[in-house]
Amino acid sequence: MSGHSVYTLLYTVPKLDGQNYHNWKFAMSMVLQRAGCWEVVSTKMEESKKDEAWMKVAEEALLYIGLTVIPSQYSHI
């Protein structure tokens, strides 16, 4: 990956605090697209098509999302 790493980009994402969803959503969509995880969070995948590779990308997306929310918002993810 050229340019900024995904982990570096995560520092630029405002932490989701329950009041800033639209700003957080936009920033996260940029990070998840850069990380190659956008399709996992933006489309509904049929159970039969969820293979090991899909699950790995889904876990990565969940990691990025979890790192960008404040603890009081954990229950929403």
N, CA, C, O and CB atoms as a CASP TS submission, in Angstrom:
PFRMAT TS
TARGET T0000
AUTHOR 0000-0000-0000
METHOD Language model
MODEL 1
PARENT N/A
ATOM      1  N   MET     1       0.853  -1.174   0.000  1.00  0.00           N
ATOM      2  CA  MET     1       0.000   0.000   0.000  1.00  0.00           C
ATOM      3  C   MET     1       0.893   1.230   0.000  1.00  0.00           C
ATOM      4  O   MET     1       1.756   1.377   0.865  1.00  0.00           O
ATOM      5  CB  MET     1      -0.967   0.002   1.222  1.00  0.00           C
ATOM      6  N   SER     2       0.690   2.093  -0.950  1.00  0.00           N
ATOM      7  CA  SER     2       1.477   3.317  -0.984  1.00  0.00           C
ATOM      8  C   SER     2       0.777   4.398  -0.170  1.00  0.00           C
ATOM      9  O   SER     2      -0.408   4.288   0.142  1.00  0.00           O
ATOM     10  CB  SER     2       1.700   3.786  -2.440  1.00  0.00           C
ATOM     11  N   GLY     3       1.514   5.428   0.164  1.00  0.00           N
ATOM     12  CA  GLY     3       0.916   6.511   0.938  1.00  0.00           C
ATOM     13  C   GLY     3       0.753   6.128   2.393  1.00  0.00           C
ATOM     14  O   GLY     3       1.547   5.362   2.940  1.00  0.00           O
ATOM     15  N   HIS     4      -0.271   6.661   3.009  1.00  0.00           N
ATOM     16  CA  HIS     4      -0.512   6.413   4.420  1.00  0.00           C
ATOM     17  C   HIS     4      -1.000   4.993   4.670  1.00  0.00           C
ATOM     18  O   HIS     4      -1.790   4.445   3.901  1.00  0.00           O
ATOM     19  CB  HIS     4      -1.518   7.406   4.958  1.00  0.00           C
ATOM     20  N   SER     5      -0.510   4.405   5.767  1.00  0.00           N
ATOM     21  CA  SER     5      -1.038   3.100   6.152  1.00  0.00           C
ATOM     22  C   SER     5      -2.420   3.296   6.759  1.00  0.00           C
ATOM     23  O   SER     5      -2.773   4.397   7.182  1.00  0.00           O
ATOM     24  CB  SER     5      -0.086   2.378   7.155  1.00  0.00           C
ATOM     25  N   VAL     6      -3.186   2.236   6.797  1.00  0.00           N
ATOM     26  CA  VAL     6      -4.526   2.302   7.367  1.00  0.00           C
ATOM     27  C   VAL     6      -4.450   2.722   8.822  1.00  0.00           C
ATOM     28  O   VAL     6      -5.267   3.522   9.277  1.00  0.00           O
ATOM     29  CB  VAL     6      -5.246   0.951   7.234  1.00  0.00           C
ATOM     30  N   TYR     7      -3.478   2.194   9.563  1.00  0.00           N
ATOM     31  CA  TYR     7      -3.370   2.541  10.978  1.00  0.00           C
ATOM     32  C   TYR     7      -3.055   4.024  11.172  1.00  0.00           C
ATOM     33  O   TYR     7      -3.525   4.632  12.133  1.00  0.00           O
ATOM     34  CB  TYR     7      -2.297   1.688  11.648  1.00  0.00           C
ATOM     35  N   THR     8      -2.279   4.600  10.289  1.00  0.00           N
ATOM     36  CA  THR     8      -2.012   6.029  10.354  1.00  0.00           C
ATOM     37  C   THR     8      -3.292   6.807  10.072  1.00  0.00           C
ATOM     38  O   THR     8      -3.578   7.800  10.742  1.00  0.00           O
ATOM     39  CB  THR     8      -0.905   6.425   9.356  1.00  0.00           C
ATOM     40  N   LEU     9      -4.053   6.364   9.095  1.00  0.00           N
ATOM     41  CA  LEU     9      -5.300   7.041   8.762  1.00  0.00           C
ATOM     42  C   LEU     9      -6.315   6.979   9.904  1.00  0.00           C
ATOM     43  O   LEU     9      -7.110   7.904  10.073  1.00  0.00           O
ATOM     44  CB  LEU     9      -5.899   6.432   7.511  1.00  0.00           C
ATOM     45  N   LEU    10      -6.295   5.901  10.685  1.00  0.00           N
ATOM     46  CA  LEU    10      -7.239   5.777  11.801  1.00  0.00           C
ATOM     47  C   LEU    10      -7.090   6.917  12.797  1.00  0.00           C
ATOM     48  O   LEU    10      -8.068   7.301  13.439  1.00  0.00           O
ATOM     49  CB  LEU    10      -7.042   4.447  12.512  1.00  0.00           C
ATOM     50  N   TYR    11      -5.889   7.464  12.939  1.00  0.00           N
ATOM     51  CA  TYR    11      -5.676   8.584  13.864  1.00  0.00           C
ATOM     52  C   TYR    11      -6.412   9.843  13.417  1.00  0.00           C
ATOM     53  O   TYR    11      -6.648  10.741  14.226  1.00  0.00           O
ATOM     54  CB  TYR    11      -4.187   8.880  13.994  1.00  0.00           C
ATOM     55  N   THR    12      -6.775   9.917  12.143  1.00  0.00           N
ATOM     56  CA  THR    12      -7.469  11.101  11.639  1.00  0.00           C
ATOM     57  C   THR    12      -8.981  10.990  11.770  1.00  0.00           C
ATOM     58  O   THR    12      -9.696  11.973  11.577  1.00  0.00           O
ATOM     59  CB  THR    12      -7.103  11.337  10.194  1.00  0.00           C
ATOM     60  N   VAL    13      -9.467   9.802  12.095  1.00  0.00           N
ATOM     61  CA  VAL    13     -10.910   9.576  12.208  1.00  0.00           C
ATOM     62  C   VAL    13     -11.391  10.066  13.571  1.00  0.00           C
ATOM     63  O   VAL    13     -10.847   9.664  14.600  1.00  0.00           O
ATOM     64  CB  VAL    13     -11.257   8.067  12.010  1.00  0.00           C
ATOM     65  N   PRO    14     -12.403  10.928  13.589  1.00  0.00           N
ATOM     66  CA  PRO    14     -12.933  11.356  14.895  1.00  0.00           C
ATOM     67  C   PRO    14     -13.568  10.155  15.586  1.00  0.00           C
ATOM     68  O   PRO    14     -14.254   9.359  14.945  1.00  0.00           O
ATOM     69  CB  PRO    14     -13.978  12.518  14.733  1.00  0.00           C
ATOM     70  N   LYS    15     -13.343  10.021  16.886  1.00  0.00           N
ATOM     71  CA  LYS    15     -13.953   8.928  17.638  1.00  0.00           C
ATOM     72  C   LYS    15     -15.467   9.118  17.666  1.00  0.00           C
ATOM     73  O   LYS    15     -15.965  10.194  17.997  1.00  0.00           O
ATOM     74  CB  LYS    15     -13.380   8.856  19.082  1.00  0.00           C
ATOM     75  N   LEU    16     -16.182   8.062  17.317  1.00  0.00           N
ATOM     76  CA  LEU    16     -17.642   8.114  17.341  1.00  0.00           C
ATOM     77  C   LEU    16     -18.102   8.246  18.783  1.00  0.00           C
ATOM     78  O   LEU    16     -17.780   7.413  19.630  1.00  0.00           O
ATOM     79  CB  LEU    16     -18.264   6.853  16.673  1.00  0.00           C
ATOM     80  N   ASP    17     -18.860   9.305  19.050  1.00  0.00           N
ATOM     81  CA  ASP    17     -19.277   9.580  20.427  1.00  0.00           C
ATOM     82  C   ASP    17     -20.789   9.669  20.593  1.00  0.00           C
ATOM     83  O   ASP    17     -21.278  10.035  21.661  1.00  0.00           O
ATOM     84  CB  ASP    17     -18.652  10.862  20.899  1.00  0.00           C
ATOM     85  N   GLY    18     -21.522   9.339  19.550  1.00  0.00           N
ATOM     86  CA  GLY    18     -22.974   9.415  19.611  1.00  0.00           C
ATOM     87  C   GLY    18     -23.529  10.725  19.091  1.00  0.00           C
ATOM     88  O   GLY    18     -24.731  10.832  18.851  1.00  0.00           O
ATOM     89  N   GLN    19     -22.683  11.718  18.912  1.00  0.00           N
ATOM     90  CA  GLN    19     -23.116  13.028  18.414  1.00  0.00           C
ATOM     91  C   GLN    19     -22.530  13.362  17.042  1.00  0.00           C
ATOM     92  O   GLN    19     -22.976  14.307  16.391  1.00  0.00           O
ATOM     93  CB  GLN    19     -22.730  14.108  19.405  1.00  0.00           C
ATOM     94  N   ASN    20     -21.550  12.604  16.609  1.00  0.00           N
ATOM     95  CA  ASN    20     -20.816  12.958  15.395  1.00  0.00           C
ATOM     96  C   ASN    20     -20.858  11.853  14.334  1.00  0.00           C
ATOM     97  O   ASN    20     -19.900  11.660  13.585  1.00  0.00           O
ATOM     98  CB  ASN    20     -19.376  13.273  15.744  1.00  0.00           C
ATOM     99  N   TYR    21     -21.964  11.144  14.285  1.00  0.00           N
ATOM    100  CA  TYR    21     -22.059   9.984  13.402  1.00  0.00           C
ATOM    101  C   TYR    21     -21.734  10.308  11.948  1.00  0.00           C
ATOM    102  O   TYR    21     -20.989   9.555  11.321  1.00  0.00           O
ATOM    103  CB  TYR    21     -23.439   9.398  13.484  1.00  0.00           C
ATOM    104  N   HIS    22     -22.250  11.374  11.395  1.00  0.00           N
ATOM    105  CA  HIS    22     -22.060  11.667   9.969  1.00  0.00           C
ATOM    106  C   HIS    22     -20.590  11.934   9.631  1.00  0.00           C
ATOM    107  O   HIS    22     -20.103  11.473   8.599  1.00  0.00           O
ATOM    108  CB  HIS    22     -22.912  12.872   9.562  1.00  0.00           C
ATOM    109  N   ASN    23     -19.890  12.665  10.479  1.00  0.00           N
ATOM    110  CA  ASN    23     -18.457  12.906  10.251  1.00  0.00           C
ATOM    111  C   ASN    23     -17.666  11.614  10.386  1.00  0.00           C
ATOM    112  O   ASN    23     -16.787  11.327   9.573  1.00  0.00           O
ATOM    113  CB  ASN    23     -17.919  13.959  11.240  1.00  0.00           C
ATOM    114  N   TRP    24     -17.985  10.828  11.427  1.00  0.00           N
ATOM    115  CA  TRP    24     -17.304   9.549  11.648  1.00  0.00           C
ATOM    116  C   TRP    24     -17.554   8.606  10.478  1.00  0.00           C
ATOM    117  O   TRP    24     -16.624   7.968   9.985  1.00  0.00           O
ATOM    118  CB  TRP    24     -17.776   8.899  12.966  1.00  0.00           C
ATOM    119  N   LYS    25     -18.806   8.516  10.030  1.00  0.00           N
ATOM    120  CA  LYS    25     -19.167   7.615   8.942  1.00  0.00           C
ATOM    121  C   LYS    25     -18.393   7.944   7.666  1.00  0.00           C
ATOM    122  O   LYS    25     -17.886   7.047   6.993  1.00  0.00           O
ATOM    123  CB  LYS    25     -20.669   7.685   8.676  1.00  0.00           C
ATOM    124  N   PHE    26     -18.303   9.231   7.340  1.00  0.00           N
ATOM    125  CA  PHE    26     -17.569   9.624   6.137  1.00  0.00           C
ATOM    126  C   PHE    26     -16.095   9.242   6.254  1.00  0.00           C
ATOM    127  O   PHE    26     -15.527   8.648   5.337  1.00  0.00           O
ATOM    128  CB  PHE    26     -17.707  11.137   5.891  1.00  0.00           C
ATOM    129  N   ALA    27     -15.483   9.582   7.378  1.00  0.00           N
ATOM    130  CA  ALA    27     -14.058   9.279   7.569  1.00  0.00           C
ATOM    131  C   ALA    27     -13.811   7.773   7.559  1.00  0.00           C
ATOM    132  O   ALA    27     -12.839   7.307   6.964  1.00  0.00           O
ATOM    133  CB  ALA    27     -13.550   9.886   8.889  1.00  0.00           C
ATOM    134  N   MET    28     -14.681   7.015   8.213  1.00  0.00           N
ATOM    135  CA  MET    28     -14.518   5.563   8.234  1.00  0.00           C
ATOM    136  C   MET    28     -14.708   4.954   6.860  1.00  0.00           C
ATOM    137  O   MET    28     -14.027   3.988   6.514  1.00  0.00           O
ATOM    138  CB  MET    28     -15.492   4.940   9.207  1.00  0.00           C
ATOM    139  N   SER    29     -15.614   5.497   6.075  1.00  0.00           N
ATOM    140  CA  SER    29     -15.806   4.956   4.731  1.00  0.00           C
ATOM    141  C   SER    29     -14.527   5.134   3.907  1.00  0.00           C
ATOM    142  O   SER    29     -14.174   4.264   3.110  1.00  0.00           O
ATOM    143  CB  SER    29     -17.005   5.647   4.030  1.00  0.00           C
ATOM    144  N   MET    30     -13.843   6.250   4.098  1.00  0.00           N
ATOM    145  CA  MET    30     -12.581   6.470   3.387  1.00  0.00           C
ATOM    146  C   MET    30     -11.521   5.462   3.833  1.00  0.00           C
ATOM    147  O   MET    30     -10.816   4.891   3.002  1.00  0.00           O
ATOM    148  CB  MET    30     -12.077   7.907   3.617  1.00  0.00           C
ATOM    149  N   VAL    31     -11.411   5.248   5.131  1.00  0.00           N
ATOM    150  CA  VAL    31     -10.422   4.307   5.665  1.00  0.00           C
ATOM    151  C   VAL    31     -10.743   2.883   5.210  1.00  0.00           C
ATOM    152  O   VAL    31      -9.854   2.157   4.764  1.00  0.00           O
ATOM    153  CB  VAL    31     -10.380   4.381   7.212  1.00  0.00           C
ATOM    154  N   LEU    32     -11.995   2.490   5.322  1.00  0.00           N
ATOM    155  CA  LEU    32     -12.368   1.125   4.952  1.00  0.00           C
ATOM    156  C   LEU    32     -12.196   0.885   3.455  1.00  0.00           C
ATOM    157  O   LEU    32     -11.853  -0.225   3.048  1.00  0.00           O
ATOM    158  CB  LEU    32     -13.812   0.841   5.363  1.00  0.00           C
ATOM    159  N   GLN    33     -12.426   1.900   2.632  1.00  0.00           N
ATOM    160  CA  GLN    33     -12.164   1.753   1.201  1.00  0.00           C
ATOM    161  C   GLN    33     -10.677   1.565   0.952  1.00  0.00           C
ATOM    162  O   GLN    33     -10.278   0.717   0.155  1.00  0.00           O
ATOM    163  CB  GLN    33     -12.684   2.973   0.423  1.00  0.00           C
ATOM    164  N   ARG    34      -9.860   2.355   1.632  1.00  0.00           N
ATOM    165  CA  ARG    34      -8.407   2.261   1.480  1.00  0.00           C
ATOM    166  C   ARG    34      -7.891   0.903   1.934  1.00  0.00           C
ATOM    167  O   ARG    34      -6.939   0.367   1.367  1.00  0.00           O
ATOM    168  CB  ARG    34      -7.715   3.372   2.272  1.00  0.00           C
ATOM    169  N   ALA    35      -8.535   0.347   2.972  1.00  0.00           N
ATOM    170  CA  ALA    35      -8.104  -0.932   3.528  1.00  0.00           C
ATOM    171  C   ALA    35      -8.635  -2.128   2.746  1.00  0.00           C
ATOM    172  O   ALA    35      -8.254  -3.266   3.020  1.00  0.00           O
ATOM    173  CB  ALA    35      -8.541  -1.036   4.964  1.00  0.00           C
ATOM    174  N   GLY    36      -9.512  -1.881   1.776  1.00  0.00           N
ATOM    175  CA  GLY    36     -10.084  -2.975   1.012  1.00  0.00           C
ATOM    176  C   GLY    36     -11.199  -3.700   1.744  1.00  0.00           C
ATOM    177  O   GLY    36     -11.510  -4.847   1.425  1.00  0.00           O
ATOM    178  N   CYS    37     -11.805  -3.036   2.726  1.00  0.00           N
ATOM    179  CA  CYS    37     -12.872  -3.633   3.535  1.00  0.00           C
ATOM    180  C   CYS    37     -14.245  -3.076   3.221  1.00  0.00           C
ATOM    181  O   CYS    37     -15.230  -3.528   3.805  1.00  0.00           O
ATOM    182  CB  CYS    37     -12.583  -3.431   4.989  1.00  0.00           C
ATOM    183  N   TRP    38     -14.345  -2.126   2.334  1.00  0.00           N
ATOM    184  CA  TRP    38     -15.605  -1.416   2.132  1.00  0.00           C
ATOM    185  C   TRP    38     -16.736  -2.339   1.696  1.00  0.00           C
ATOM    186  O   TRP    38     -17.861  -2.197   2.174  1.00  0.00           O
ATOM    187  CB  TRP    38     -15.420  -0.327   1.107  1.00  0.00           C
ATOM    188  N   GLU    39     -16.461  -3.273   0.809  1.00  0.00           N
ATOM    189  CA  GLU    39     -17.518  -4.156   0.309  1.00  0.00           C
ATOM    190  C   GLU    39     -18.154  -4.961   1.440  1.00  0.00           C
ATOM    191  O   GLU    39     -19.353  -5.238   1.405  1.00  0.00           O
ATOM    192  CB  GLU    39     -16.958  -5.104  -0.754  1.00  0.00           C
ATOM    193  N   VAL    40     -17.370  -5.333   2.429  1.00  0.00           N
ATOM    194  CA  VAL    40     -17.884  -6.129   3.546  1.00  0.00           C
ATOM    195  C   VAL    40     -18.906  -5.352   4.362  1.00  0.00           C
ATOM    196  O   VAL    40     -19.888  -5.929   4.831  1.00  0.00           O
ATOM    197  CB  VAL    40     -16.738  -6.580   4.446  1.00  0.00           C
ATOM    198  N   VAL    41     -18.694  -4.065   4.537  1.00  0.00           N
ATOM    199  CA  VAL    41     -19.607  -3.279   5.373  1.00  0.00           C
ATOM    200  C   VAL    41     -20.690  -2.567   4.573  1.00  0.00           C
ATOM    201  O   VAL    41     -21.653  -2.070   5.157  1.00  0.00           O
ATOM    202  CB  VAL    41     -18.826  -2.262   6.164  1.00  0.00           C
ATOM    203  N   SER    42     -20.561  -2.508   3.270  1.00  0.00           N
ATOM    204  CA  SER    42     -21.524  -1.745   2.475  1.00  0.00           C
ATOM    205  C   SER    42     -22.521  -2.602   1.702  1.00  0.00           C
ATOM    206  O   SER    42     -23.450  -2.069   1.095  1.00  0.00           O
ATOM    207  CB  SER    42     -20.792  -0.875   1.518  1.00  0.00           C
ATOM    208  N   THR    43     -22.343  -3.906   1.714  1.00  0.00           N
ATOM    209  CA  THR    43     -23.263  -4.784   1.012  1.00  0.00           C
ATOM    210  C   THR    43     -23.684  -5.932   1.912  1.00  0.00           C
ATOM    211  O   THR    43     -22.940  -6.335   2.807  1.00  0.00           O
ATOM    212  CB  THR    43     -22.628  -5.317  -0.274  1.00  0.00           C
ATOM    213  N   LYS    44     -24.852  -6.445   1.677  1.00  0.00           N
ATOM    214  CA  LYS    44     -25.308  -7.613   2.425  1.00  0.00           C
ATOM    215  C   LYS    44     -24.861  -8.854   1.665  1.00  0.00           C
ATOM    216  O   LYS    44     -25.213  -9.048   0.502  1.00  0.00           O
ATOM    217  CB  LYS    44     -26.866  -7.599   2.626  1.00  0.00           C
ATOM    218  N   MET    45     -24.092  -9.677   2.332  1.00  0.00           N
ATOM    219  CA  MET    45     -23.545 -10.870   1.697  1.00  0.00           C
ATOM    220  C   MET    45     -24.381 -12.083   2.080  1.00  0.00           C
ATOM    221  O   MET    45     -24.753 -12.251   3.242  1.00  0.00           O
ATOM    222  CB  MET    45     -22.066 -11.079   2.097  1.00  0.00           C
ATOM    223  N   GLU    46     -24.669 -12.915   1.109  1.00  0.00           N
ATOM    224  CA  GLU    46     -25.409 -14.145   1.378  1.00  0.00           C
ATOM    225  C   GLU    46     -24.550 -15.075   2.223  1.00  0.00           C
ATOM    226  O   GLU    46     -23.341 -15.170   2.014  1.00  0.00           O
ATOM    227  CB  GLU    46     -25.834 -14.840   0.059  1.00  0.00           C
ATOM    228  N   GLU    47     -25.170 -15.756   3.171  1.00  0.00           N
ATOM    229  CA  GLU    47     -24.444 -16.673   4.050  1.00  0.00           C
ATOM    230  C   GLU    47     -23.599 -17.666   3.262  1.00  0.00           C
ATOM    231  O   GLU    47     -22.476 -17.977   3.661  1.00  0.00           O
ATOM    232  CB  GLU    47     -25.419 -17.423   4.944  1.00  0.00           C
ATOM    233  N   SER    48     -24.123 -18.161   2.159  1.00  0.00           N
ATOM    234  CA  SER    48     -23.414 -19.177   1.389  1.00  0.00           C
ATOM    235  C   SER    48     -22.135 -18.655   0.746  1.00  0.00           C
ATOM    236  O   SER    48     -21.270 -19.442   0.360  1.00  0.00           O
ATOM    237  CB  SER    48     -24.319 -19.727   0.325  1.00  0.00           C
ATOM    238  N   LYS    49     -22.007 -17.332   0.627  1.00  0.00           N
ATOM    239  CA  LYS    49     -20.823 -16.755  -0.009  1.00  0.00           C
ATOM    240  C   LYS    49     -19.784 -16.275   1.000  1.00  0.00           C
ATOM    241  O   LYS    49     -18.719 -15.795   0.612  1.00  0.00           O
ATOM    242  CB  LYS    49     -21.229 -15.606  -0.898  1.00  0.00           C
ATOM    243  N   LYS    50     -20.085 -16.401   2.283  1.00  0.00           N
ATOM    244  CA  LYS    50     -19.150 -15.973   3.319  1.00  0.00           C
ATOM    245  C   LYS    50     -18.122 -17.071   3.547  1.00  0.00           C
ATOM    246  O   LYS    50     -18.371 -18.036   4.270  1.00  0.00           O
ATOM    247  CB  LYS    50     -19.895 -15.632   4.640  1.00  0.00           C
ATOM    248  N   ASP    51     -16.980 -16.913   2.928  1.00  0.00           N
ATOM    249  CA  ASP    51     -15.919 -17.893   3.068  1.00  0.00           C
ATOM    250  C   ASP    51     -14.841 -17.370   4.013  1.00  0.00           C
ATOM    251  O   ASP    51     -15.012 -16.319   4.629  1.00  0.00           O
ATOM    252  CB  ASP    51     -15.317 -18.236   1.697  1.00  0.00           C
ATOM    253  N   GLU    52     -13.752 -18.086   4.127  1.00  0.00           N
ATOM    254  CA  GLU    52     -12.681 -17.714   5.049  1.00  0.00           C
ATOM    255  C   GLU    52     -12.082 -16.351   4.700  1.00  0.00           C
ATOM    256  O   GLU    52     -11.777 -15.567   5.598  1.00  0.00           O
ATOM    257  CB  GLU    52     -11.588 -18.779   5.040  1.00  0.00           C
ATOM    258  N   ALA    53     -11.910 -16.063   3.424  1.00  0.00           N
ATOM    259  CA  ALA    53     -11.355 -14.772   3.008  1.00  0.00           C
ATOM    260  C   ALA    53     -12.296 -13.630   3.387  1.00  0.00           C
ATOM    261  O   ALA    53     -11.854 -12.586   3.867  1.00  0.00           O
ATOM    262  CB  ALA    53     -11.093 -14.762   1.489  1.00  0.00           C
ATOM    263  N   TRP    54     -13.607 -13.838   3.167  1.00  0.00           N
ATOM    264  CA  TRP    54     -14.590 -12.815   3.533  1.00  0.00           C
ATOM    265  C   TRP    54     -14.550 -12.563   5.032  1.00  0.00           C
ATOM    266  O   TRP    54     -14.583 -11.414   5.473  1.00  0.00           O
ATOM    267  CB  TRP    54     -16.009 -13.238   3.098  1.00  0.00           C
ATOM    268  N   MET    55     -14.479 -13.636   5.817  1.00  0.00           N
ATOM    269  CA  MET    55     -14.463 -13.501   7.274  1.00  0.00           C
ATOM    270  C   MET    55     -13.221 -12.745   7.745  1.00  0.00           C
ATOM    271  O   MET    55     -13.300 -11.960   8.690  1.00  0.00           O
ATOM    272  CB  MET    55     -14.521 -14.883   7.939  1.00  0.00           C
ATOM    273  N   LYS    56     -12.091 -12.968   7.104  1.00  0.00           N
ATOM    274  CA  LYS    56     -10.862 -12.261   7.478  1.00  0.00           C
ATOM    275  C   LYS    56     -11.015 -10.762   7.238  1.00  0.00           C
ATOM    276  O   LYS    56     -10.623  -9.956   8.081  1.00  0.00           O
ATOM    277  CB  LYS    56      -9.656 -12.807   6.685  1.00  0.00           C
ATOM    278  N   VAL    57     -11.580 -10.387   6.097  1.00  0.00           N
ATOM    279  CA  VAL    57     -11.796  -8.972   5.790  1.00  0.00           C
ATOM    280  C   VAL    57     -12.825  -8.373   6.753  1.00  0.00           C
ATOM    281  O   VAL    57     -12.675  -7.232   7.190  1.00  0.00           O
ATOM    282  CB  VAL    57     -12.264  -8.797   4.323  1.00  0.00           C
ATOM    283  N   ALA    58     -13.866  -9.139   7.084  1.00  0.00           N
ATOM    284  CA  ALA    58     -14.885  -8.661   8.029  1.00  0.00           C
ATOM    285  C   ALA    58     -14.278  -8.420   9.409  1.00  0.00           C
ATOM    286  O   ALA    58     -14.602  -7.427  10.061  1.00  0.00           O
ATOM    287  CB  ALA    58     -16.043  -9.673   8.132  1.00  0.00           C
ATOM    288  N   GLU    59     -13.408  -9.312   9.857  1.00  0.00           N
ATOM    289  CA  GLU    59     -12.743  -9.133  11.144  1.00  0.00           C
ATOM    290  C   GLU    59     -11.849  -7.894  11.134  1.00  0.00           C
ATOM    291  O   GLU    59     -11.776  -7.165  12.123  1.00  0.00           O
ATOM    292  CB  GLU    59     -11.919 -10.375  11.493  1.00  0.00           C
ATOM    293  N   GLU    60     -11.176  -7.665  10.020  1.00  0.00           N
ATOM    294  CA  GLU    60     -10.329  -6.484   9.890  1.00  0.00           C
ATOM    295  C   GLU    60     -11.169  -5.208   9.943  1.00  0.00           C
ATOM    296  O   GLU    60     -10.796  -4.242  10.608  1.00  0.00           O
ATOM    297  CB  GLU    60      -9.529  -6.539   8.579  1.00  0.00           C
ATOM    298  N   ALA    61     -12.296  -5.208   9.247  1.00  0.00           N
ATOM    299  CA  ALA    61     -13.188  -4.048   9.269  1.00  0.00           C
ATOM    300  C   ALA    61     -13.705  -3.789  10.682  1.00  0.00           C
ATOM    301  O   ALA    61     -13.759  -2.640  11.121  1.00  0.00           O
ATOM    302  CB  ALA    61     -14.367  -4.256   8.303  1.00  0.00           C
ATOM    303  N   LEU    62     -14.084  -4.847  11.395  1.00  0.00           N
ATOM    304  CA  LEU    62     -14.559  -4.699  12.769  1.00  0.00           C
ATOM    305  C   LEU    62     -13.467  -4.125  13.663  1.00  0.00           C
ATOM    306  O   LEU    62     -13.754  -3.304  14.533  1.00  0.00           O
ATOM    307  CB  LEU    62     -15.038  -6.046  13.318  1.00  0.00           C
ATOM    308  N   LEU    63     -12.232  -4.539  13.465  1.00  0.00           N
ATOM    309  CA  LEU    63     -11.107  -3.991  14.219  1.00  0.00           C
ATOM    310  C   LEU    63     -11.006  -2.485  14.013  1.00  0.00           C
ATOM    311  O   LEU    63     -10.897  -1.728  14.977  1.00  0.00           O
ATOM    312  CB  LEU    63      -9.795  -4.673  13.803  1.00  0.00           C
ATOM    313  N   TYR    64     -11.043  -2.052  12.754  1.00  0.00           N
ATOM    314  CA  TYR    64     -10.924  -0.624  12.457  1.00  0.00           C
ATOM    315  C   TYR    64     -12.088   0.164  13.051  1.00  0.00           C
ATOM    316  O   TYR    64     -11.896   1.246  13.607  1.00  0.00           O
ATOM    317  CB  TYR    64     -10.859  -0.399  10.943  1.00  0.00           C
ATOM    318  N   ILE    65     -13.278  -0.378  12.932  1.00  0.00           N
ATOM    319  CA  ILE    65     -14.446   0.302  13.493  1.00  0.00           C
ATOM    320  C   ILE    65     -14.336   0.377  15.007  1.00  0.00           C
ATOM    321  O   ILE    65     -14.571   1.431  15.596  1.00  0.00           O
ATOM    322  CB  ILE    65     -15.745  -0.420  13.088  1.00  0.00           C
ATOM    323  N   GLY    66     -13.981  -0.727  15.633  1.00  0.00           N
ATOM    324  CA  GLY    66     -13.863  -0.758  17.090  1.00  0.00           C
ATOM    325  C   GLY    66     -12.825   0.202  17.641  1.00  0.00           C
ATOM    326  O   GLY    66     -12.981   0.714  18.750  1.00  0.00           O
ATOM    327  N   LEU    67     -11.771   0.452  16.884  1.00  0.00           N
ATOM    328  CA  LEU    67     -10.728   1.373  17.333  1.00  0.00           C
ATOM    329  C   LEU    67     -11.120   2.836  17.203  1.00  0.00           C
ATOM    330  O   LEU    67     -10.398   3.719  17.668  1.00  0.00           O
ATOM    331  CB  LEU    67      -9.471   1.128  16.559  1.00  0.00           C
ATOM    332  N   THR    68     -12.265   3.098  16.569  1.00  0.00           N
ATOM    333  CA  THR    68     -12.648   4.491  16.316  1.00  0.00           C
ATOM    334  C   THR    68     -13.951   4.889  17.005  1.00  0.00           C
ATOM    335  O   THR    68     -14.611   5.841  16.588  1.00  0.00           O
ATOM    336  CB  THR    68     -12.779   4.722  14.830  1.00  0.00           C
ATOM    337  N   VAL    69     -14.315   4.172  18.042  1.00  0.00           N
ATOM    338  CA  VAL    69     -15.489   4.560  18.826  1.00  0.00           C
ATOM    339  C   VAL    69     -15.092   4.672  20.290  1.00  0.00           C
ATOM    340  O   VAL    69     -14.176   3.993  20.755  1.00  0.00           O
ATOM    341  CB  VAL    69     -16.650   3.538  18.646  1.00  0.00           C
ATOM    342  N   ILE    70     -15.794   5.537  21.008  1.00  0.00           N
ATOM    343  CA  ILE    70     -15.513   5.648  22.438  1.00  0.00           C
ATOM    344  C   ILE    70     -16.186   4.480  23.157  1.00  0.00           C
ATOM    345  O   ILE    70     -17.167   3.935  22.651  1.00  0.00           O
ATOM    346  CB  ILE    70     -16.010   7.021  23.010  1.00  0.00           C
ATOM    347  N   PRO    71     -15.682   4.088  24.321  1.00  0.00           N
ATOM    348  CA  PRO    71     -16.213   2.906  25.011  1.00  0.00           C
ATOM    349  C   PRO    71     -17.718   2.900  25.222  1.00  0.00           C
ATOM    350  O   PRO    71     -18.331   1.834  25.164  1.00  0.00           O
ATOM    351  CB  PRO    71     -15.558   2.778  26.323  1.00  0.00           C
ATOM    352  N   SER    72     -18.327   4.034  25.461  1.00  0.00           N
ATOM    353  CA  SER    72     -19.771   4.052  25.688  1.00  0.00           C
ATOM    354  C   SER    72     -20.559   3.639  24.430  1.00  0.00           C
ATOM    355  O   SER    72     -21.751   3.349  24.524  1.00  0.00           O
ATOM    356  CB  SER    72     -20.206   5.447  26.141  1.00  0.00           C
ATOM    357  N   GLN    73     -19.925   3.610  23.292  1.00  0.00           N
ATOM    358  CA  GLN    73     -20.586   3.243  22.038  1.00  0.00           C
ATOM    359  C   GLN    73     -20.320   1.794  21.630  1.00  0.00           C
ATOM    360  O   GLN    73     -20.846   1.342  20.612  1.00  0.00           O
ATOM    361  CB  GLN    73     -20.134   4.169  20.931  1.00  0.00           C
ATOM    362  N   TYR    74     -19.513   1.053  22.402  1.00  0.00           N
ATOM    363  CA  TYR    74     -19.170  -0.323  22.055  1.00  0.00           C
ATOM    364  C   TYR    74     -20.407  -1.200  21.867  1.00  0.00           C
ATOM    365  O   TYR    74     -20.414  -2.065  20.992  1.00  0.00           O
ATOM    366  CB  TYR    74     -18.280  -0.919  23.127  1.00  0.00           C
ATOM    367  N   SER    75     -21.425  -0.998  22.649  1.00  0.00           N
ATOM    368  CA  SER    75     -22.604  -1.858  22.566  1.00  0.00           C
ATOM    369  C   SER    75     -23.312  -1.749  21.216  1.00  0.00           C
ATOM    370  O   SER    75     -24.105  -2.621  20.863  1.00  0.00           O
ATOM    371  CB  SER    75     -23.574  -1.513  23.679  1.00  0.00           C
ATOM    372  N   HIS    76     -23.037  -0.705  20.474  1.00  0.00           N
ATOM    373  CA  HIS    76     -23.677  -0.519  19.172  1.00  0.00           C
ATOM    374  C   HIS    76     -22.971  -1.282  18.060  1.00  0.00           C
ATOM    375  O   HIS    76     -23.505  -1.409  16.958  1.00  0.00           O
ATOM    376  CB  HIS    76     -23.723   0.950  18.827  1.00  0.00           C
ATOM    377  N   ILE    77     -21.779  -1.788  18.339  1.00  0.00           N
ATOM    378  CA  ILE    77     -21.077  -2.565  17.322  1.00  0.00           C
ATOM    379  C   ILE    77     -20.963  -3.999  17.763  1.00  0.00           C
ATOM    380  O   ILE    77     -20.401  -4.824  17.043  1.00  0.00           O
ATOM    381  CB  ILE    77     -19.690  -1.982  17.041  1.00  0.00           C
TER
END
